[in-house]
Amino acid sequence: MALMLNGAGVSRGIAIGPCLVIRRGELEVLEYAIPRALIDDEVARFEAAIKKAQQQLNQVRQQIPANTSPEISAFIDTHLLMIEDEALCRVPINLIRRQQYNAEWALKLQRDALVTVFDVMDDPYLKTRRDDVDYVVTRIQRILLSHQEQVDDAVFQRARGCVVVADELSPADMLLMYQRGVAGFISEDGAPNSHTAILARSLGIPAVVGVPHACRYVLQNEQLIVDSRYGAAIASADDNALRFYRRCIKHDQSRVAALKILKDLPAVSRDGCVVNLMMNIELADEVALSKKMDADGVGLFRTEMLFMNREELPGEEEQYQVYAKLMRVFKGCSVTIRTLDVGADKNINVNPLNDYYGSNPALGLRAIRLSLKEPQLFLPQLRAILRASALGELRMMVPMLSSMREVQQLHLLIKMSKAVLQEKGQSFDTAMKVGAMIEVPAAALTADAFARQFDFLSIGTNDLIQYTLATDRMDAAVGHLYDPLHPAVLHLIQMVILAGKQNDTPVSMCGEMAGDPQYTALLLGMGLREFSMSASMLLEVKGIINDSDVSLLSRQADALLALDNPDDIVAAMDALGTH
């Protein structure tokens, strides 16, 4: 009898193979006091564990093939940089020396403090960065506890052609198993936005995460089907199911082969509509490893990670160097840098900035609100971005604007920053384009005014949907209410696109909806002509665009937007592109 397990699918593929169950088990970390005379030895033990963890990750890094996408290597480099960060390599040492804690306990306390910060964040991407802290800390803890790794090279060798079922999987695990030819993954832990999930998408590995007790329900070596399109795994499938899914795999292989042909082609619909496809870059550390990746440029570069988990704010020069590196890597392409989006829900360990805590951080002092309140935070960033604009086509984008008064204050601070740079004789693009993120319903409803005040608009669908529907998509209890196809959401998006068209102001979209192929045809029909997304989704979205008749989609989108019944909207979505 077939058994179906459900979780969150993180890619669109299907895998069939024998099950390889891997259980790491929980680490038991105990507290005990270190005698004062042995403190130096305990510190040395901790530092040795740090060094060994670095060596392990470097070994993984070295095994990544040279022709592998740079964004894949960036996951390991992020963890290497995290190990070197003072938050993990110095703070536990201070706890060992001051409190006489054993190394494992000191590291656990610091891990708990960091995870607490990430857990209260509103931004879904940054919220799931707690996984990175856990991956790194767990690797160090296993070394400190002399915990035998159950995922050794012998297991990796057996992974070829298998569906791995594990309680947890790190990006390093996934890379090594990918190199050994793993067919697919199922994990008990994980979220769709975790680094492991993102890596699975980038590598094209069928994977389902967040499947409770998966290791208990499957048997070693039994045949498993992973359908990551629908977040499902099937054990003990009958012959009919196996034949069906094997046909699906052949169809997917043909589709992937066809997409590769599109790599050097422009995104142009069948009726000649040209679309710009941009990529999102999430971390500053990815810049040195990123390439053009078949994108027309960078539609979103987040800057908040430059400010987090440090004792003092990054200065103008430090920020400039990061932005300048970004401009050099993407020379000749348009690059959009988003100003700081932090607040009470995102930690900045600098007084008085870390004192801003509200009862509802998502609606509190964050993003442009915090930047306007704290000019010492915002002005150095404005100057750094302006200076980098001298190096190429740089656009600045401002998050969470909601009123014209904020717009007036913003333009005044930009004007002041330009005056300071002119006085110093520093170069910048006097005509640098400034855009507004439309992610608050108030901004969408007054999009016409925003379109007159800015050079471009960018729709941030993650927050726009959340605020419109009063739904936290990371909350499992109400996640089903987070619906990009809700009529209210679609009408707000349409208002922004129309406002841009009427005022000759370009409109882009940088939220997850832009990189989800199921919405591409609808957004094209609604008039969107610039999409920004994860590099791994570019070719798939391009394939849909190049196979579309936009004039037909425009008529169908108009009809869909007149609907209010959810079933009718779904049916209309299925019919998009068909006569």
C-alpha positions as CSV (number, residue, x, y, z in Angstrom):
1,M,0.0,0.0,0.0
2,A,1.4,3.4,-1.0
3,L,2.4,5.9,1.6
4,M,2.4,9.6,0.8
5,L,4.4,12.1,2.8
6,N,3.9,15.8,2.5
7,G,6.1,18.9,3.0
8,A,7.2,21.9,1.1
9,G,8.5,21.4,-2.5
10,V,11.6,23.5,-3.2
11,S,12.1,22.8,-6.8
12,R,10.1,21.5,-9.8
13,G,11.6,18.2,-10.5
14,I,10.8,14.5,-9.9
15,A,13.1,11.8,-8.7
16,I,12.7,8.0,-8.3
17,G,15.2,5.9,-6.5
18,P,16.0,3.6,-3.5
19,C,15.8,5.3,-0.1
20,L,19.0,6.1,1.8
21,V,18.0,7.1,5.4
22,I,20.5,9.3,7.3
23,R,19.9,10.2,11.0
24,R,22.3,12.5,12.6
25,G,20.5,12.7,15.9
26,E,20.3,15.5,18.4
27,L,23.5,16.8,20.1
28,E,23.4,16.9,23.9
29,V,25.2,19.9,25.1
30,L,25.8,20.1,28.9
31,E,27.1,22.9,31.0
32,Y,30.0,22.5,33.4
33,A,32.5,24.9,35.0
34,I,36.1,25.0,33.8
35,P,38.7,25.5,36.6
36,R,40.4,28.9,36.3
37,A,43.8,27.2,35.8
38,L,42.4,25.4,32.7
39,I,40.7,28.3,31.0
40,D,43.5,28.8,28.4
41,D,43.3,25.1,27.5
42,E,39.5,25.4,27.0
43,V,40.0,28.4,24.8
44,A,42.6,26.5,22.8
45,R,40.2,23.6,22.4
46,F,37.5,25.9,21.1
47,E,39.9,27.6,18.7
48,A,41.1,24.2,17.4
49,A,37.4,23.2,16.7
50,I,37.0,26.4,14.8
51,K,40.0,25.7,12.7
52,K,39.0,22.1,12.0
53,A,35.5,23.3,10.9
54,Q,37.1,25.7,8.5
55,Q,39.3,22.9,7.1
56,Q,36.2,20.7,6.6
57,L,34.3,23.5,4.7
58,N,37.4,24.3,2.7
59,Q,37.6,20.7,1.6
60,V,34.0,20.8,0.5
61,R,34.8,24.1,-1.3
62,Q,37.7,22.5,-3.2
63,Q,35.6,19.6,-4.4
64,I,33.2,21.9,-6.2
65,P,33.8,21.5,-10.0
66,A,35.3,24.6,-11.6
67,N,32.4,24.9,-14.1
68,T,29.8,25.0,-11.3
69,S,27.7,28.2,-11.0
70,P,29.4,30.8,-8.7
71,E,26.3,31.3,-6.7
72,I,26.5,27.6,-5.6
73,S,30.1,28.1,-4.2
74,A,28.8,31.2,-2.4
75,F,26.8,29.0,0.1
76,I,30.0,27.4,1.4
77,D,31.8,30.7,1.4
78,T,29.0,32.3,3.4
79,H,29.5,29.6,6.1
80,L,33.3,30.1,6.0
81,L,32.9,33.8,6.6
82,M,30.4,33.2,9.3
83,I,32.9,31.0,11.2
84,E,35.4,33.9,11.0
85,D,32.9,36.4,12.3
86,E,33.5,37.7,15.8
87,A,29.9,36.8,16.8
88,L,30.9,33.1,16.6
89,C,34.7,33.0,17.0
90,R,35.3,35.6,19.7
91,V,32.1,36.0,21.8
92,P,32.2,32.4,23.0
93,I,35.8,32.8,24.0
94,N,34.8,35.8,26.1
95,L,32.1,33.7,27.8
96,I,34.7,31.0,28.5
97,R,37.1,33.4,30.1
98,R,34.5,35.5,32.1
99,Q,32.0,32.9,33.1
100,Q,34.3,29.8,33.1
101,Y,31.9,28.0,30.8
102,N,32.9,25.0,28.9
103,A,33.4,25.6,25.1
104,E,30.2,23.7,24.0
105,W,28.0,25.6,26.4
106,A,29.5,29.0,25.6
107,L,28.9,28.3,21.9
108,K,25.4,27.2,22.6
109,L,24.6,30.4,24.5
110,Q,25.8,32.5,21.7
111,R,24.0,30.4,19.1
112,D,20.7,30.9,21.1
113,A,21.3,34.7,21.2
114,L,21.8,34.9,17.5
115,V,18.9,32.7,16.6
116,T,16.6,34.7,18.8
117,V,17.5,37.8,16.7
118,F,16.7,36.0,13.4
119,D,13.5,34.5,14.7
120,V,11.9,37.8,15.3
121,M,12.7,39.2,11.9
122,D,9.8,39.9,9.5
123,D,11.8,39.5,6.2
124,P,11.3,35.9,5.2
125,Y,14.8,35.6,3.6
126,L,16.6,37.0,6.6
127,K,14.4,35.1,9.0
128,T,15.6,31.8,7.5
129,R,19.2,32.8,7.9
130,R,19.0,31.2,11.3
131,D,19.6,28.0,9.4
132,D,23.1,29.2,8.5
133,V,23.9,29.8,12.2
134,D,22.7,26.3,13.1
135,Y,24.7,24.7,10.3
136,V,27.9,26.4,11.4
137,V,27.4,25.9,15.1
138,T,26.4,22.3,14.7
139,R,29.5,21.5,12.7
140,I,31.7,23.1,15.5
141,Q,29.7,21.4,18.2
142,R,30.2,18.0,16.6
143,I,34.0,18.6,16.6
144,L,34.0,19.7,20.3
145,L,31.9,16.7,21.4
146,S,34.0,14.3,19.2
147,H,30.6,13.3,17.7
148,Q,31.1,10.8,14.9
149,E,29.7,12.2,11.7
150,Q,27.2,9.7,10.3
151,V,27.5,11.2,6.9
152,D,31.0,10.1,6.0
153,D,32.5,9.5,2.6
154,A,31.2,5.9,2.5
155,V,27.6,7.2,2.8
156,F,28.3,9.8,0.0
157,Q,29.5,7.0,-2.3
158,R,26.2,5.1,-1.6
159,A,24.1,8.1,-2.5
160,R,24.4,7.8,-6.2
161,G,20.9,7.3,-7.7
162,C,19.3,7.4,-4.2
163,V,16.7,9.5,-2.6
164,V,18.3,10.7,0.6
165,V,15.9,11.0,3.6
166,A,17.4,12.8,6.6
167,D,16.5,14.6,9.7
168,E,18.6,17.6,8.6
169,L,20.8,18.5,5.6
170,S,23.3,21.3,5.3
171,P,24.4,23.0,2.1
172,A,27.7,21.2,2.5
173,D,26.0,17.8,2.7
174,M,23.9,18.6,-0.4
175,L,26.9,19.7,-2.4
176,L,28.9,16.6,-1.7
177,M,25.9,14.3,-2.4
178,Y,25.2,16.2,-5.6
179,Q,28.7,15.4,-6.7
180,R,28.0,11.7,-6.0
181,G,24.9,11.8,-8.2
182,V,22.1,11.8,-5.6
183,A,18.6,11.6,-7.2
184,G,16.6,13.7,-4.7
185,F,16.2,14.7,-1.0
186,I,13.6,14.6,1.7
187,S,14.4,16.3,5.0
188,E,12.4,16.5,8.2
189,D,13.7,20.1,8.9
190,G,14.0,23.1,6.6
191,A,11.9,25.8,5.0
192,P,11.4,26.8,1.4
193,N,13.7,29.8,1.9
194,S,16.5,28.0,3.7
195,H,19.9,27.9,2.1
196,T,19.6,24.1,1.6
197,A,16.3,24.7,-0.2
198,I,17.8,27.5,-2.4
199,L,20.8,25.3,-3.2
200,A,18.5,22.4,-4.2
201,R,16.7,24.8,-6.6
202,S,20.0,26.1,-8.0
203,L,21.3,22.6,-8.6
204,G,18.0,21.3,-10.0
205,I,17.7,18.6,-7.4
206,P,14.1,17.4,-6.6
207,A,13.6,18.1,-2.9
208,V,10.9,18.2,-0.3
209,V,11.6,19.8,3.1
210,G,9.7,20.1,6.3
211,V,8.4,16.5,6.3
212,P,7.8,15.6,10.0
213,H,9.2,12.2,11.1
214,A,10.1,11.2,7.5
215,C,13.0,9.0,8.7
216,R,10.5,6.9,10.8
217,Y,8.1,6.3,8.0
218,V,10.4,5.0,5.2
219,L,12.5,1.9,5.0
220,Q,16.2,1.7,4.0
221,N,16.4,0.9,0.2
222,E,12.7,0.9,-0.5
223,Q,11.7,2.7,-3.7
224,L,10.7,6.4,-3.3
225,I,9.2,8.9,-5.6
226,V,9.9,12.6,-4.8
227,D,7.5,15.1,-6.6
228,S,8.9,18.4,-5.5
229,R,6.4,20.3,-7.7
230,Y,3.7,19.4,-5.2
231,G,5.8,18.8,-2.1
232,A,5.0,15.1,-2.0
233,A,7.0,11.9,-1.5
234,I,5.5,8.5,-2.3
235,A,6.7,5.2,-0.8
236,S,5.7,1.7,-1.9
237,A,4.2,3.1,-5.1
238,D,2.5,0.7,-7.5
239,D,3.6,0.1,-11.1
240,N,1.1,2.5,-12.6
241,A,2.4,5.4,-10.4
242,L,6.0,4.5,-11.3
243,R,5.2,4.5,-15.1
244,F,3.4,7.8,-14.8
245,Y,6.3,9.5,-12.9
246,R,8.9,8.1,-15.3
247,R,7.1,9.7,-18.2
248,C,7.0,13.0,-16.2
249,I,10.8,12.8,-15.7
250,K,11.4,12.3,-19.5
251,H,9.2,15.3,-20.2
252,D,11.1,17.4,-17.7
253,Q,14.4,16.3,-19.2
254,S,13.2,17.5,-22.6
255,R,12.1,20.8,-21.1
256,V,15.4,21.5,-19.4
257,A,17.4,20.7,-22.6
258,A,15.2,23.1,-24.5
259,L,15.7,25.9,-21.9
260,K,19.5,25.7,-22.3
261,I,19.1,26.8,-25.8
262,L,17.7,30.1,-24.5
263,K,20.8,31.0,-22.5
264,D,22.2,33.6,-24.9
265,L,18.9,34.7,-26.4
266,P,17.0,37.8,-25.3
267,A,13.6,37.6,-23.6
268,V,11.2,38.5,-26.3
269,S,7.6,37.2,-26.7
270,R,6.3,35.7,-30.0
271,D,4.6,39.0,-30.8
272,G,7.8,41.1,-30.2
273,C,7.4,42.3,-26.6
274,V,10.8,42.8,-25.1
275,V,11.2,42.0,-21.3
276,N,14.1,42.7,-19.0
277,L,15.1,39.8,-16.7
278,M,17.2,40.9,-13.7
279,M,18.6,38.9,-10.8
280,N,18.4,39.3,-7.1
281,I,21.6,39.2,-5.0
282,E,21.0,38.5,-1.3
283,L,24.3,38.7,0.4
284,A,27.4,41.0,0.0
285,D,29.6,37.9,0.1
286,E,28.0,36.6,-3.1
287,V,29.2,39.5,-5.1
288,A,32.8,38.3,-5.8
289,L,31.4,34.9,-6.8
290,S,28.5,36.1,-9.0
291,K,28.4,36.5,-12.7
292,K,26.0,37.9,-15.1
293,M,24.1,34.5,-15.1
294,D,22.2,35.4,-18.3
295,A,20.5,38.3,-16.6
296,D,20.2,41.8,-18.0
297,G,21.4,43.2,-14.6
298,V,20.8,43.3,-10.9
299,G,17.3,44.2,-10.0
300,L,17.8,43.9,-6.2
301,F,20.9,44.0,-4.0
302,R,20.1,43.9,-0.3
303,T,22.3,45.9,1.9
304,E,21.1,45.0,5.4
305,M,23.6,42.1,5.9
306,L,26.4,44.7,5.9
307,F,24.9,46.2,9.1
308,M,24.0,43.1,11.1
309,N,25.8,41.2,13.9
310,R,28.5,43.8,14.4
311,E,29.5,46.2,17.2
312,E,29.6,49.4,15.1
313,L,28.0,50.6,11.9
314,P,29.8,50.2,8.6
315,G,31.2,53.5,7.5
316,E,30.8,55.3,4.2
317,E,34.1,53.9,2.9
318,E,33.4,50.3,3.8
319,Q,30.0,50.5,2.1
320,Y,31.5,52.2,-0.9
321,Q,34.0,49.3,-1.4
322,V,31.2,46.7,-1.4
323,Y,29.1,48.7,-3.8
324,A,32.1,49.4,-6.0
325,K,32.9,45.7,-6.2
326,L,29.3,45.0,-7.2
327,M,29.6,47.5,-10.0
328,R,32.9,46.0,-11.2
329,V,31.5,42.5,-11.3
330,F,28.4,43.6,-13.2
331,K,30.2,46.1,-15.4
332,G,28.0,47.2,-18.4
333,C,24.8,46.1,-16.6
334,S,22.2,48.0,-14.7
335,V,22.6,47.5,-10.9
336,T,19.9,48.4,-8.4
337,I,20.9,48.8,-4.8
338,R,18.2,48.8,-2.1
339,T,18.8,51.1,0.9
340,L,18.8,49.6,4.3
341,D,15.7,47.6,5.3
342,V,16.2,47.0,9.0
343,G,14.3,47.9,12.2
344,A,12.9,46.6,15.4
345,D,12.7,43.1,13.9
346,K,16.2,43.0,12.5
347,N,19.1,43.4,14.8
348,I,21.7,46.1,14.7
349,N,23.9,45.9,17.7
350,V,24.6,49.6,17.9
351,N,23.0,52.0,20.4
352,P,20.6,53.6,20.1
353,L,19.5,51.6,17.1
354,N,19.2,48.3,19.0
355,D,16.7,49.9,21.4
356,Y,13.9,50.2,18.8
357,Y,11.6,47.3,19.7
358,G,7.9,47.5,19.2
359,S,4.9,45.3,19.9
360,N,4.5,44.7,16.2
361,P,7.9,45.0,14.5
362,A,6.5,44.4,11.0
363,L,4.4,47.7,11.4
364,G,7.1,49.5,13.4
365,L,10.2,51.5,12.9
366,R,11.9,49.8,9.9
367,A,13.3,50.5,6.5
368,I,12.9,54.1,5.3
369,R,11.2,55.0,8.6
370,L,14.3,54.1,10.6
371,S,16.6,55.6,7.9
372,L,14.8,59.0,8.1
373,K,14.8,59.0,11.9
374,E,18.5,58.2,12.1
375,P,20.4,60.3,9.6
376,Q,23.8,59.0,11.0
377,L,22.7,55.6,9.7
378,F,21.3,56.8,6.3
379,L,23.6,59.6,5.1
380,P,26.8,57.5,4.9
381,Q,24.9,54.9,2.9
382,L,23.5,57.6,0.5
383,R,27.0,59.0,0.0
384,A,28.5,55.5,-0.6
385,I,25.8,54.6,-3.2
386,L,26.2,58.0,-4.9
387,R,30.0,57.5,-5.1
388,A,29.5,54.0,-6.6
389,S,27.1,55.5,-9.2
390,A,30.2,57.0,-10.9
391,L,31.3,53.5,-11.9
392,G,28.4,52.5,-14.1
393,E,24.6,52.3,-14.4
394,L,23.6,52.3,-10.7
395,R,20.0,52.8,-9.5
396,M,19.0,53.3,-5.9
397,M,15.8,51.8,-4.5
398,V,14.1,52.8,-1.3
399,P,12.0,50.3,0.7
400,M,8.7,50.7,2.5
401,L,7.8,54.2,1.5
402,S,4.2,55.0,2.3
403,S,3.7,58.8,2.2
404,M,4.6,61.9,0.2
405,R,6.1,63.4,3.4
406,E,8.6,60.5,3.5
407,V,9.4,61.2,-0.2
408,Q,10.1,64.8,0.4
409,Q,12.4,64.0,3.3
410,L,14.2,61.4,1.2
411,H,14.8,63.8,-1.7
412,L,16.1,66.4,0.7
413,L,18.6,64.0,2.2
414,I,19.8,62.9,-1.3
415,K,20.2,66.6,-2.2
416,M,22.3,67.1,0.9
417,S,24.4,64.1,0.2
418,K,25.2,65.3,-3.3
419,A,26.2,68.7,-1.9
420,V,28.6,67.1,0.5
421,L,30.2,65.0,-2.2
422,Q,30.5,68.0,-4.5
423,E,32.2,70.0,-1.8
424,K,34.7,67.2,-1.3
425,G,35.3,66.9,-5.1
426,Q,34.1,63.3,-5.2
427,S,32.6,62.0,-8.4
428,F,29.0,60.7,-8.7
429,D,26.3,60.4,-11.3
430,T,24.3,63.6,-10.9
431,A,21.4,61.9,-12.7
432,M,21.5,58.6,-10.7
433,K,18.0,57.1,-10.9
434,V,16.1,56.8,-7.7
435,G,13.2,54.3,-7.3
436,A,10.5,53.5,-4.8
437,M,9.6,50.0,-3.6
438,I,5.9,49.6,-3.6
439,E,5.2,47.1,-0.8
440,V,2.7,48.9,1.4
441,P,-0.9,49.1,0.2
442,A,-0.9,52.8,0.8
443,A,1.9,53.3,-1.7
444,A,0.1,51.0,-4.2
445,L,-3.1,53.0,-3.8
446,T,-1.3,56.3,-4.5
447,A,1.1,54.8,-7.1
448,D,0.3,57.6,-9.5
449,A,1.9,60.2,-7.1
450,F,4.9,57.9,-6.5
451,A,5.3,57.5,-10.3
452,R,5.6,61.2,-10.7
453,Q,8.2,61.5,-7.9
454,F,10.5,58.7,-8.9
455,D,12.5,57.4,-11.9
456,F,11.2,53.9,-11.5
457,L,9.0,51.7,-9.2
458,S,9.6,48.2,-8.0
459,I,6.8,46.0,-6.6
460,G,7.9,44.1,-3.5
461,T,5.2,41.4,-3.6
462,N,6.3,39.6,-0.4
463,D,5.4,42.4,1.9
464,L,2.6,43.8,-0.3
465,I,0.7,40.5,-0.1
466,Q,1.4,40.2,3.6
467,Y,0.2,43.7,4.4
468,T,-2.8,43.5,2.1
469,L,-4.0,40.2,3.5
470,A,-2.8,40.7,7.1
471,T,-1.1,37.3,6.8
472,D,2.3,36.2,7.9
473,R,3.3,33.6,5.3
474,M,5.9,32.1,7.6
475,D,3.2,31.3,10.1
476,A,2.0,27.8,9.4
477,A,-1.4,28.5,11.1
478,V,-2.3,31.2,8.5
479,G,0.0,30.4,5.7
480,H,-2.9,29.1,3.5
481,L,-4.3,32.7,3.5
482,Y,-1.2,34.1,1.8
483,D,-2.5,34.2,-1.7
484,P,-0.8,36.1,-4.6
485,L,-4.0,35.6,-6.7
486,H,-6.3,37.3,-4.2
487,P,-8.3,39.9,-6.2
488,A,-7.1,42.7,-3.8
489,V,-3.5,41.8,-4.4
490,L,-3.9,41.6,-8.2
491,H,-5.7,44.9,-8.3
492,L,-3.0,46.7,-6.3
493,I,-0.3,45.3,-8.7
494,Q,-2.4,46.4,-11.7
495,M,-2.7,49.9,-10.2
496,V,1.1,50.2,-9.9
497,I,1.7,49.0,-13.4
498,L,-0.9,51.3,-14.9
499,A,0.5,54.3,-12.9
500,G,3.9,53.6,-14.3
501,K,2.6,53.4,-17.8
502,Q,0.6,56.6,-17.5
503,N,3.6,58.6,-16.2
504,D,6.2,56.9,-18.4
505,T,7.8,55.5,-15.2
506,P,9.3,52.0,-15.6
507,V,7.9,49.4,-13.2
508,S,9.7,46.2,-12.1
509,M,8.9,43.4,-9.7
510,C,11.5,42.0,-7.3
511,G,9.4,39.8,-5.0
512,E,9.1,36.1,-5.1
513,M,6.1,36.3,-7.4
514,A,8.4,37.6,-10.2
515,G,10.5,34.4,-10.1
516,D,7.6,32.0,-9.9
517,P,6.8,30.6,-13.4
518,Q,3.2,30.0,-12.6
519,Y,2.6,33.8,-12.5
520,T,4.8,34.8,-15.4
521,A,2.0,34.7,-18.1
522,L,-0.4,36.7,-15.9
523,L,2.2,39.4,-15.0
524,L,3.0,39.7,-18.7
525,G,-0.6,40.1,-19.5
526,M,-1.0,42.8,-16.8
527,G,1.8,44.8,-18.4
528,L,4.9,44.0,-16.4
529,R,8.1,44.3,-18.5
530,E,10.9,43.9,-15.9
531,F,11.2,40.9,-13.6
532,S,13.9,40.4,-11.0
533,M,14.5,37.0,-9.4
534,S,16.9,34.3,-8.3
535,A,19.3,33.5,-11.1
536,S,18.2,29.8,-11.0
537,M,14.7,30.8,-12.3
538,L,15.8,33.0,-15.2
539,L,15.8,30.5,-18.0
540,E,12.5,29.0,-17.0
541,V,10.8,32.4,-16.9
542,K,12.5,33.4,-20.1
543,G,11.1,30.2,-21.8
544,I,7.6,31.2,-20.8
545,I,8.1,34.8,-22.1
546,N,9.5,33.7,-25.4
547,D,6.6,31.3,-26.0
548,S,4.0,33.8,-25.1
549,D,1.6,36.0,-27.2
550,V,1.4,39.1,-25.0
551,S,-1.5,40.6,-26.9
552,L,-3.5,37.5,-26.2
553,L,-2.4,37.4,-22.5
554,S,-3.4,41.1,-22.1
555,R,-7.0,40.3,-23.1
556,Q,-7.1,37.2,-20.9
557,A,-5.6,39.1,-17.9
558,D,-8.2,41.8,-18.2
559,A,-10.9,39.1,-18.0
560,L,-9.2,37.4,-15.1
561,L,-9.0,40.7,-13.1
562,A,-12.8,41.0,-13.4
563,L,-13.3,37.8,-11.4
564,D,-13.7,37.5,-7.6
565,N,-14.4,33.8,-7.2
566,P,-11.2,31.9,-6.3
567,D,-12.2,28.8,-8.4
568,D,-12.9,31.0,-11.4
569,I,-9.5,32.7,-11.0
570,V,-7.7,29.4,-10.9
571,A,-9.5,28.2,-14.0
572,A,-8.6,31.5,-15.8
573,M,-5.0,31.0,-14.7
574,D,-5.0,27.5,-16.3
575,A,-6.4,28.9,-19.5
576,L,-3.8,31.7,-19.9
577,G,-2.1,31.5,-23.3
578,T,-4.7,29.3,-24.9
579,H,-7.2,30.5,-27.4
